[in-house]
Amino acid sequence: MLKYSRLAGVLPRIRPHLLAVALLCGAWPACAQWQRVQVASPAFSVDIPDGWSLREVEGRGARILPPNNGPVVEVVAWDALWPPATPEKAAVEHEGVLSRAVDYRRDAVDEIQTDDGASALVVTGRVRARGITEASIFCAYAVGAAHYVMGTFASEEEMPGLRAEIFDHMMRSFRVAAGAAPIAVPPPLPQPPTVEPEPAPEIQPEPAQPTEAQPGPAPPTLEVGGQTEPVGPEAPEPGTPWVQHLSSAGFSVWMPMDWEVGTQDGLITLRPAVATAGSGIALVWPVTGSDPGAEAALRLALTRLPDLRLLRVTSVQELGGVTLIEARATGAMRIAATWAYDQGFGLLRAAAAPEGSWQDELPALARMVAGFRPGQWPVAHRPETEVAGDQGLMRWTLPAGWQVRGGARDEAGDVNIDIEALGSTDEALRVGWQQPVQPRFRALTPLLESLGWREGERYSVPEGGGGLLIYGRRDPEQLVRDLLLPRHPREMRLTAIQAAPPEAAVAGLLAQPDAVGQVVTVKGGSSIGPRERLYLAASARSDGALAPTCWDAASLRADAPEGRLPASVGALAMMVRSARVSDRASATQAGRLRKLIERAQRAIGAIPAELLPESDTGLTSVLDGEPAVTGAGTWTMPGDAAGWWSEQAGQEGAAGASAVPLGTRPGG
């Protein structure tokens, strides 16, 4: 009887892009010297230890062989099934082969940089066949439209040494030749197996099948723990393979391989990565907080998607503790959503697709939604944080994680508010509160001009303690254009400024009878992309002895990326509405501060409705809430939250999501 040796070719002959990595357990030498080897087709090069040899498999890859009974490393290349090629897709497609050949389980995935500066994924796992478990490791690369994988197996005890001595260096040394052409899929090439003497008594063959035996090479095999396991032949996939996306945020979800996962303000979105994969969207939103009701939860979730807006709700049903909502949205989209809530934890699941393709797309969307599995997410139930200013005279509330500078100040008896707060996300949401603006302004009179004074210079007033700046008085729009925009920490370019008619509530930021206030919006570019800004700005003559020659200004401000201004406005409104005088303020300070706070709270009422966020529901996204804190609870998925979706997915038949899952995909 003949069998495959451990040095036999194991590349599958049915599909060249499917690789079953050869396993060889045994000792390997410590390697201090390396040699560079080049393969012509597919074109790549790699460092291998001195004394090792390389056997090319033209058009498909190569086998890197040790001088003795050591690890056989294989490299295989193929065209990406769903371009563009990425290391993540290469890993998933390769794991599909392993899962069909043996009992395979992924343990970990790490991103590395090759010596050439390219990104690659190192995937470790376990394979089991006939009761024997071995460690698996491979590195996935992608260039252009081509995938490359280099990998091997070893015993669990030997794998750490193998990596340290050989494989880590080889993985980083891998380089695709410059200008390599896309990999063509060649016809299957027969590869005669290496014959070695049978060490054990020959096993009697199985009874012959009734069909006549066909000549030709033996089927491709995979060796695990010394046992030979068949890899093929493989039946064609009935549809797009499904993979389990494993997110670094802690959740997992099943989806077609040609879909992608993203998160937007804590909302998990599943969308087609290519146009041919459909036009539907699956949504999952884990939250904590008070229950606003199903419809309010859906509306709030959709504010996180600029391309999907709720138009009307067509149906609401109670299904045993879960509320089912059907609705219509912009873009002729139909929506089905379920809201489940239990003791502070909520979960919204939704599917959206065009009305014309709803019946065809719903089964696959429902399968994705039903396959969501949450992580162990600590939740603090404190979506807001109370802040005290520099001198502790005032306290206010902001969303958790915001950074704050300033506060209420008493400077030589002059009480004012000067706050700058920056959001905790990459969007750099920012709010500000200056009432009145400091230092105050000395009007530029003809007398001062005749004496050589110019705008922007500091005018010393010893009794004032802080001096004044020389500026002619501006109305609110000019104030924003000439002073407030240049003073902002982030410069805006090519600005478009729009001012609303004068507004008494905004003028009330200052107490003087001649005060003028306006709502001013600004749009423009910045170093981090297009941004929007809202100012509630006011100007007026100073009071008291300074009234004849000086003037004051005040401003409330919100700043955000284009399209996200309501989120920043919401933080500004929260800060102003929650402001209160602290116990540290003296009676005189408290009286002055209360007047400033009351004026600012009236001014907030002038914000246009379209710039305000959706009404506060008390919900906080688990995936973008404040970090875990000591004593925090763990988010728990409400019971029976997927029942309706499982029923819809069970009706899929041949409607699209009929392929079996084949592996896992690392998440971002």
Disulfide bonds with the S-S distance in Angstrom:
none
